[in-house]
Amino acid sequence: MAGALSVSSQPTKTHLSSTQGLMDTPEIQHNLSASNIQGACKEFAAIVGPENVSTERTDLVSHSGSDYQSYAWTEESAILSQVILYPETTEQVSELMKVCYRRRLPVTPYSGGTSIEGQYIPHLQGICVDFGRMNNIVELNEYDLDCVVQPGIGWMDLNEELAAHGLFFPPDPGPGAMIGGMVGTGCSGTNAAAYGTMKDWVLSLTVVLADGTIVKTRQRARKSSAGYDLTRTFIGSEGTLGLVTEATLKLAVKPPCEVVAVCTFPTLRDAASAVREVLSNGIQVSAVEILDEVQMKSINDSALTRLKWKEEPTLFFKFTGSDKFIVDHLAKQVGTITKQNHSTAYTFASDETERHELWSARKNALWSMLAMRKSPTDKVWTTDVAVPLSRLPDIIEFAKADIEKSELLGSIVGHVGDGNFHTLLLFPEEKRHIAEDVVHRMVDKAIEMKGTATGEHGVGLVKRDYLEKELGKEAVDAMRSMKNAFDPLCILNCDKVIRMKAA
């Protein structure tokens, strides 16, 4: 029939797959020539001012890594960006990205510099965008229980401002973490047992894409079923899909009553089993943290807290609510359950000073372990996994035994209320391979137990190769297709989270 379309059932040479395998990924072509960098710097200076463009070596080194991350790093061997940029507005970030996209310059975002899996390592060099000067609360909507902030504000600074209004932002990772990085890693913290993770507290994001396009993911309504959930697409993407320049965050009313309890156990399995029983009985705890005897000894030795602690596996509970009688009753219920699980001591406090003293041990965990280094050049490897609650005692017991077998100094600490815990390993550089093997076996065991390679630290450069084992090749290939759609030139934190070039 004249004019009829001819339809073939065979795919043509231009047929595209829904997913993209690593071998099908186009070769990355960045331009790091001196002339390209120099030309870009002139354009950057016109956008943000010359005072916000740095090529000073001290700045480049300070943005290249840290001693407390798991990715191998020293000042002497660090890979450096060529330029550090300090924008102050979304519009400036957009204009900067247009330059980087046109000139094919790789970009590494940087906020608090507290991530530990290599998220801000400039391993392909290029441009580092530091959001430290975008640190404002743009808008506070008290009655809507939300606020709009820039990515460079720290969660602790935000909560200081919110306290005057009787509000707080629940996710509480390590001190120094900023909202941009918290969004990037999908972090959580000690409050996760009751309040969930970062994914539960972000309403909307303003994001600058690789080519400079500005996208707002949704409005401020508490719920929406309009379109794809772009907000959650960017949360946990670690700066590989776009640069977050504003976040609309949900807030919570600060509970007027709070009790902190500390209990010790003869073994880690006893402690983990007590957590499992408390939660399976439906008792509402705001936080529950575990620290092993090595960690408790390090806290004593470091003298970072005023109290002297029993050097035994220890649980830290937090209970909150609007009624003191109910909160105290919850604490007593938990005391009964922990005693049934062989607890050797149980102390709780509602006085603010005493509560702060009891909880301070948990928040000083990393710094107290760092203080136990035998040499200033010793490294620390901090990592995390998460498993279903029913497997928590098994994975903790496995990890503890493996650390002891390795003969490395290591501790176990974590947010066991949602099945997540961390190991902190100290080692000289020549024993890095031993630490790496310990981490590898722990991650493998967590995945075998239907858990995850990371509960809150993110993937970065260090855990990329576990994703396929955890999620399957098809899921990783689908992520690669998403990356290619958002960032076809692969300039945004390229080759992190998922590999975009062969190892």
C-alpha positions in Angstrom: 0.0 0.0 0.0 1.5 3.3 -1.1 2.6 5.6 1.8 2.4 2.8 4.4 5.2 2.7 7.0 7.6 -0.2 7.0 8.0 -1.7 10.5 10.9 -4.1 11.2 10.9 -6.4 14.2 14.7 -6.5 14.1 16.6 -3.9 16.2 18.6 -1.4 14.1 22.1 -0.3 14.7 20.8 2.7 16.6 18.7 0.6 19.0 19.5 1.6 22.6 19.3 -0.8 25.6 17.5 0.2 28.8 20.7 -0.5 30.7 24.3 0.3 30.0 27.1 -2.1 30.8 30.6 -0.9 31.6 32.1 -2.2 28.4 29.4 -0.3 26.4 30.3 3.0 28.1 31.9 5.6 25.9 35.5 6.6 26.7 35.7 9.5 29.1 37.3 12.5 27.4 38.2 15.3 29.8 40.5 18.2 28.9 43.0 19.0 31.7 45.5 20.9 29.5 47.1 23.9 31.1 45.6 26.3 28.5 42.1 24.9 29.1 42.5 25.4 32.9 43.9 28.9 32.5 41.1 29.9 30.2 38.5 28.4 32.6 40.0 30.3 35.6 39.5 33.6 33.8 35.8 32.7 33.3 35.5 31.5 36.9 36.9 34.8 38.2 34.4 36.7 36.2 31.6 34.7 37.8 32.5 34.5 41.4 35.3 37.0 41.7 39.1 36.3 41.7 39.1 36.0 45.5 36.8 33.0 45.2 39.1 31.1 42.8 42.1 29.4 44.5 45.1 27.5 43.1 47.1 27.7 46.3 48.7 24.4 47.2 47.5 24.5 50.8 43.9 24.8 49.6 44.4 22.0 47.0 45.9 19.6 49.6 43.2 20.4 52.2 40.5 19.5 49.7 42.2 16.2 48.6 41.5 13.8 51.4 42.0 13.2 55.1 43.7 10.8 57.6 40.5 9.4 58.9 38.9 8.1 55.6 39.2 4.6 54.3 40.6 5.6 50.9 44.5 5.5 51.0 45.7 9.1 51.3 48.8 11.1 52.4 49.6 14.7 51.8 52.7 13.7 49.8 50.9 11.3 47.5 47.6 13.1 47.2 45.9 13.7 43.8 45.1 17.4 43.7 42.4 19.4 41.9 43.8 22.2 39.7 41.4 24.8 41.1 39.1 25.3 44.1 36.0 27.5 43.6 33.9 29.1 46.4 30.4 30.0 45.0 27.8 31.8 47.1 24.6 31.3 45.0 22.8 28.8 42.9 23.1 31.0 39.9 26.9 31.2 40.3 27.1 27.4 40.5 25.0 27.1 37.4 27.4 29.5 35.5 30.4 27.7 36.8 29.0 24.3 35.6 28.3 25.7 32.2 32.0 26.6 31.9 33.1 23.1 33.1 30.7 21.4 30.8 31.8 23.3 27.7 35.5 22.8 28.6 35.0 19.1 29.7 36.5 19.7 33.1 35.8 17.1 35.8 34.2 18.5 39.0 34.3 17.3 42.6 31.8 18.8 45.1 33.0 19.5 48.6 31.1 20.6 51.7 32.2 19.4 55.2 35.0 17.1 54.1 33.9 14.4 56.6 32.9 11.6 54.2 35.1 8.6 54.6 34.7 6.4 51.5 36.5 8.7 49.1 33.6 10.8 48.0 35.5 14.0 47.7 38.9 12.6 46.5 39.7 14.5 43.2 41.0 11.3 41.7 40.5 12.7 38.1 41.9 16.2 39.1 40.0 19.1 37.6 37.8 21.5 39.5 36.7 21.3 43.2 33.5 23.3 44.1 33.5 24.1 47.8 30.1 25.0 49.2 31.4 26.3 52.5 30.3 29.9 51.8 26.8 28.8 50.9 25.9 28.2 54.6 22.7 30.2 55.2 19.2 29.3 56.4 17.3 30.8 53.6 13.8 30.3 55.1 12.2 28.9 58.3 8.6 27.9 58.2 7.8 27.2 61.9 4.2 26.2 61.5 4.9 24.1 58.5 7.8 22.4 60.3 10.3 22.9 57.5 13.2 25.1 56.4 15.2 25.9 53.3 19.0 25.8 53.7 22.1 26.0 51.6 24.4 23.0 51.4 27.3 24.4 53.4 25.4 24.7 56.7 26.3 22.1 59.3 23.6 20.1 61.0 24.9 21.1 64.4 24.8 24.8 63.5 21.3 24.4 62.0 20.1 22.8 65.2 21.5 25.6 67.3 19.4 28.0 65.4 16.3 25.8 65.5 16.5 25.3 69.3 15.3 28.8 69.9 12.0 27.8 68.1 11.7 24.4 70.0 12.5 22.5 66.8 15.3 20.3 65.6 16.6 18.4 62.5 16.9 14.7 63.5 19.7 13.3 61.3 22.9 13.6 63.3 26.0 12.1 61.7 29.5 12.9 62.8 30.4 16.5 64.0 31.3 18.7 61.1 29.0 17.1 58.5 27.1 19.6 56.3 23.8 19.3 54.7 25.2 19.0 51.1 27.3 15.9 52.0 24.5 14.5 54.2 22.2 14.6 51.2 24.9 13.2 49.0 25.5 10.1 51.1 21.9 9.6 52.4 23.4 9.6 55.9 21.7 9.0 59.2 23.1 9.0 62.7 22.2 8.1 66.3 18.6 9.2 65.9 17.9 6.8 63.0 16.1 4.2 65.2 13.2 6.6 65.8 13.5 9.2 63.0 14.9 7.4 60.1 17.6 8.6 57.6 18.2 11.6 55.5 15.9 10.3 52.9 13.0 10.7 55.3 13.8 14.4 56.1 14.3 16.0 52.7 11.2 17.5 51.0 12.8 19.1 48.0 16.1 20.0 46.4 17.5 22.6 44.1 20.1 20.9 42.0 22.5 22.2 39.3 23.0 19.6 36.6 26.2 18.9 34.7 25.4 21.4 31.9 24.3 24.2 34.3 20.6 23.5 34.2 18.9 24.4 37.5 16.2 21.9 38.6 13.9 22.1 41.6 12.7 18.6 42.4 9.3 19.5 44.0 7.3 22.0 46.1 7.0 22.2 49.9 3.8 20.1 50.4 4.4 17.3 52.9 3.4 14.7 50.3 3.2 14.6 46.6 2.6 12.0 43.9 3.3 14.3 41.1 5.8 12.9 38.6 9.0 11.0 39.3 10.6 11.2 42.7 13.6 13.3 41.7 14.3 14.3 45.3 15.2 10.7 46.2 17.0 10.2 43.0 19.6 12.8 44.1 19.7 11.8 47.7 22.5 9.2 48.0 23.9 10.0 44.5 27.1 11.5 46.1 27.3 14.4 43.6 27.4 12.2 40.6 24.0 13.3 39.1 24.0 17.0 40.1 25.2 19.6 42.6 22.7 20.4 45.5 22.5 24.1 46.1 19.4 24.3 48.3 17.5 21.7 50.4 14.0 22.0 51.9 14.1 20.0 55.1 11.4 18.6 57.3 11.8 19.5 61.0 10.6 17.9 64.2 9.4 19.4 67.5 12.0 18.9 70.1 10.6 16.5 72.8 10.5 18.1 76.2 11.5 15.0 78.1 14.6 12.9 77.5 16.3 10.1 79.4 19.6 8.5 78.6 20.5 5.0 79.8 23.8 3.0 79.7 24.1 -0.7 80.3 27.0 -3.1 80.1 27.2 -6.8 79.1 29.7 -9.6 79.3 29.6 -10.2 75.5 28.7 -8.3 72.4 26.2 -11.0 71.4 24.4 -10.4 74.7 24.3 -6.7 74.0 23.0 -7.2 70.4 20.5 -9.8 71.5 19.1 -7.3 74.1 18.6 -4.7 71.3 16.8 -7.2 69.2 14.5 -8.1 72.1 13.8 -4.5 73.0 12.8 -3.6 69.5 10.8 -6.8 68.9 8.7 -6.0 72.0 7.6 -2.7 70.4 9.4 -0.5 72.9 9.9 3.0 71.3 13.5 4.0 71.7 14.8 7.2 70.2 18.4 5.9 69.8 20.3 2.8 70.7 24.1 2.6 70.2 26.6 -0.2 70.8 30.3 0.2 71.7 32.5 -2.8 72.4 35.1 -3.1 75.2 37.9 -1.9 73.0 36.0 1.3 72.2 35.1 1.9 75.9 38.8 1.4 76.8 39.8 4.0 74.1 37.3 6.5 75.6 38.8 6.0 79.1 42.4 6.3 77.8 41.7 9.4 75.7 40.1 11.2 78.6 37.7 13.0 76.2 34.9 12.5 78.7 34.8 13.3 82.4 33.4 9.9 83.5 35.3 6.6 83.9 33.6 3.8 82.0 33.4 0.1 82.5 35.5 -1.5 79.8 32.8 -3.9 78.6 30.4 -4.1 75.7 28.0 -1.3 76.3 24.6 -0.1 75.0 23.6 3.5 75.1 19.8 4.1 74.9 17.9 7.4 74.5 14.2 7.8 75.3 12.2 10.9 74.4 8.6 12.0 74.7 6.2 14.6 76.0 5.5 12.9 79.3 8.2 12.3 81.9 6.4 9.4 83.5 6.0 7.6 80.2 9.6 8.2 79.3 10.9 7.0 82.7 8.6 3.9 82.3 10.2 3.0 78.9 13.6 3.3 80.4 12.7 0.9 83.3 11.1 -1.6 80.8 14.3 -1.6 78.8 16.3 -2.1 82.1 14.2 -5.2 82.8 14.9 -6.7 79.3 18.6 -5.9 79.4 18.9 -7.7 82.8 17.2 -10.8 81.3 20.0 -10.6 78.6 22.8 -10.7 81.2 23.4 -7.0 81.6 25.9 -6.4 84.4 24.9 -2.8 85.1 22.2 -0.3 84.1 22.3 3.4 84.7 19.9 6.1 83.5 19.7 9.9 83.9 17.2 12.6 83.0 19.2 15.6 84.3 20.6 17.5 81.3 24.2 17.6 82.5 24.2 13.9 83.4 22.5 13.0 80.1 25.2 15.0 78.2 27.9 13.2 80.1 26.5 9.7 79.4 25.9 10.4 75.7 29.3 12.1 75.2 31.1 8.7 75.1 29.2 7.8 72.0 29.9 11.0 70.1 33.6 10.8 70.9 34.1 7.3 69.6 36.1 8.1 66.4 38.3 10.7 68.1 39.1 8.4 71.0 40.2 5.6 68.7 42.4 8.1 66.7 44.1 8.9 70.0 45.1 5.3 70.4 47.3 5.3 67.3 50.8 4.0 68.2 52.4 6.3 65.6 51.2 9.6 64.1 51.4 7.9 60.7 49.0 5.1 61.6 45.8 5.0 59.6 42.2 4.5 60.6 39.7 2.6 58.4 36.1 3.4 59.4 33.4 1.5 57.6 29.8 0.3 58.1 27.4 -2.3 57.0 23.7 -3.0 57.9 21.7 -6.2 58.1 18.1 -7.2 59.0 17.7 -6.9 62.8 17.4 -10.7 63.3 20.9 -11.1 62.0 22.5 -8.3 64.0 24.0 -10.5 66.8 25.5 -12.9 64.1 27.2 -10.2 62.0 28.6 -8.4 65.1 29.9 -11.6 66.5 31.5 -12.5 63.1 33.1 -9.1 62.7 34.4 -9.0 66.3 36.1 -12.5 65.9 37.6 -11.5 62.6 39.1 -8.3 63.9 40.7 -10.3 66.8 42.0 -12.9 64.4 43.6 -10.1 62.2 45.6 -8.9 65.3 44.7 -5.3 64.3 43.5 -2.9 66.9 39.8 -2.4 66.1 36.5 -1.6 67.7 32.8 -2.0 67.0 30.4 0.9 67.3 27.1 1.8 65.7 23.4 2.5 65.4 22.2 -1.0 66.2 18.6 0.2 66.5 18.3 -0.2 62.7 20.8 -3.0 62.2 23.7 -0.7 61.3 27.1 -0.8 62.9 30.7 0.4 62.2 34.1 -1.0 62.6 37.1 1.3 63.3 40.5 -0.3 62.5 43.9 1.2 63.3 46.9 0.0 61.3 50.3 1.1 59.9 50.3 1.6 56.1 52.2 -1.7 55.5 49.2 -3.6 57.1 46.6 -1.9 55.0 46.0 -5.1 53.1 45.0 -6.8 56.3 42.5 -4.1 57.1 41.1 -4.3 53.6 40.6 -8.1 54.0 38.8 -7.6 57.3 36.4 -5.1 55.7 36.0 -7.3 52.6 34.9 -10.3 54.7 32.5 -8.2 56.8 30.8 -6.7 53.7 30.6 -10.1 52.1 29.0 -11.5 55.2 26.5 -8.6 55.5 25.4 -9.1 51.9 25.2 -12.9 52.4 22.8 -12.1 55.3 20.6 -10.0 52.9 22.1 -6.8 54.2 24.0 -3.9 52.6 27.6 -2.9 52.0 26.9 0.5 53.6 24.1 1.7 55.8 24.9 5.3 55.8 28.5 6.1 54.8 27.9 5.8 51.1 29.9 4.1 48.3 32.4 6.7 47.0 35.5 5.1 45.5 36.0 2.4 48.1 32.8 0.3 47.9 31.9 0.5 44.1 32.8 -3.1 43.4 30.4 -4.4 46.1 27.3 -3.0 44.4 27.0 -5.7 41.7 27.2 -8.4 44.3 24.5 -6.7 46.5 22.1 -5.5 43.8 23.0 -7.4 40.6 24.6 -6.4 37.4 21.3 -5.3 35.9 20.6 -2.8 38.7 24.1 -1.3 38.4 23.8 -1.1 34.6 20.5 0.8 35.1 22.3 3.2 37.4 25.0 3.7 34.8 22.2 4.6 32.3 20.9 7.2 34.7 24.3 8.6 35.2 24.8 8.9 31.5 21.4 10.6 31.1 22.1 13.3 33.7 25.8 13.7 33.0 26.7 12.5 29.4 30.2 13.9 29.6 30.8 12.3 33.0 32.2 15.4 34.6 30.4 15.2 38.0 32.3 13.1 40.5 33.0 10.8 37.6 33.7 7.1 38.3 32.4 7.2 41.9 29.5 5.1 43.2 29.5 3.2 40.0 32.4 2.6 37.6 32.2 4.6 34.4 35.5 3.3 33.1 37.3 -0.1 33.3 39.5 -0.5 36.4 
